[in-house]
Amino acid sequence: MPLYLLGLGSKDEINEDVMKRMAKESGGSYDRVENQEQLFKVFEKLSIEISRRRHRRGGAALAGREDGRPLLPGQRRFRPAAALR
């Protein structure tokens, strides 16, 4: 499962080597931001990337109920990793 890691703050406050390695080994990505504008750009990029990955797999990783009804506010449904393949 890909890890999307985000470093907030200055480089001396973050162990970037470890975070980059974890992201790379999992097939995810690592980004470091220092301000709100950069954070919004990273979230937008991740939203597009994750959406593309879901569509290539033929479905969403997070879904509604088994009966097709949407989840209620605050509810989450996580499928087991095997269901994502």
C-alpha positions as CSV (number, residue, x, y, z in Angstrom):
1,M,0.0,0.0,0.0
2,P,1.5,3.4,-1.0
3,L,2.5,5.8,1.8
4,Y,2.0,9.5,1.0
5,L,4.2,11.3,3.6
6,L,4.2,15.0,4.3
7,G,6.9,16.9,6.1
8,L,5.8,20.1,7.7
9,G,8.4,22.7,8.6
10,S,12.1,23.2,8.0
11,K,14.5,20.5,6.8
12,D,16.4,20.4,10.1
13,E,13.1,19.4,11.9
14,I,12.4,16.4,9.6
15,N,14.3,13.2,8.9
16,E,13.7,13.5,5.2
17,D,16.0,10.5,4.3
18,V,13.7,8.1,6.2
19,M,10.5,9.6,4.9
20,K,11.7,9.6,1.3
21,R,12.8,5.9,1.6
22,M,9.5,4.9,3.2
23,A,7.5,6.6,0.4
24,K,9.7,5.2,-2.4
25,E,9.6,1.6,-1.0
26,S,5.8,1.7,-0.7
27,G,5.2,3.2,-4.1
28,G,3.9,6.5,-2.6
29,S,5.5,9.9,-2.4
30,Y,7.1,12.4,0.0
31,D,6.6,16.1,0.0
32,R,7.9,18.8,2.3
33,V,6.0,22.1,2.8
34,E,6.8,25.2,4.7
35,N,3.6,27.2,4.3
36,Q,-0.1,27.0,3.6
37,E,0.2,27.7,-0.1
38,Q,2.6,24.8,-0.6
39,L,0.3,22.5,1.5
40,F,-2.7,23.2,-0.7
41,K,-0.6,22.5,-3.8
42,V,0.5,19.2,-2.4
43,F,-3.0,18.2,-1.4
44,E,-4.2,19.0,-4.9
45,K,-1.4,16.9,-6.5
46,L,-2.1,14.0,-4.1
47,S,-5.9,14.2,-4.8
48,I,-5.2,13.9,-8.5
49,E,-2.6,11.1,-8.1
50,I,-4.7,9.0,-5.8
51,S,-7.8,9.4,-8.0
52,R,-5.8,8.2,-11.0
53,R,-4.5,5.2,-9.1
54,R,-8.1,4.2,-8.0
55,H,-9.4,4.5,-11.6
56,R,-6.5,2.3,-12.9
57,R,-7.5,-0.3,-10.3
58,G,-11.1,-0.1,-11.3
59,G,-12.6,1.3,-8.2
60,A,-12.2,3.3,-5.0
61,A,-10.1,2.2,-2.1
62,L,-12.6,3.8,0.3
63,A,-16.2,3.1,-0.5
64,G,-19.7,3.3,0.8
65,R,-21.6,0.5,2.5
66,E,-21.8,-3.0,1.0
67,D,-25.4,-2.3,-0.1
68,G,-24.3,0.7,-2.2
69,R,-25.7,3.4,0.1
70,P,-23.3,6.2,1.0
71,L,-21.7,6.4,4.4
72,L,-23.1,8.8,6.9
73,P,-21.1,11.9,7.9
74,G,-18.2,10.8,10.1
75,Q,-18.4,7.1,9.1
76,R,-15.5,5.4,7.3
77,R,-15.3,2.1,5.6
78,F,-11.9,0.6,5.0
79,R,-11.6,-2.4,2.8
80,P,-9.0,-5.0,3.6
81,A,-5.8,-4.8,1.5
82,A,-6.9,-8.0,-0.4
83,A,-10.1,-6.3,-1.6
84,L,-8.1,-3.6,-3.2
85,R,-6.4,-5.9,-5.7
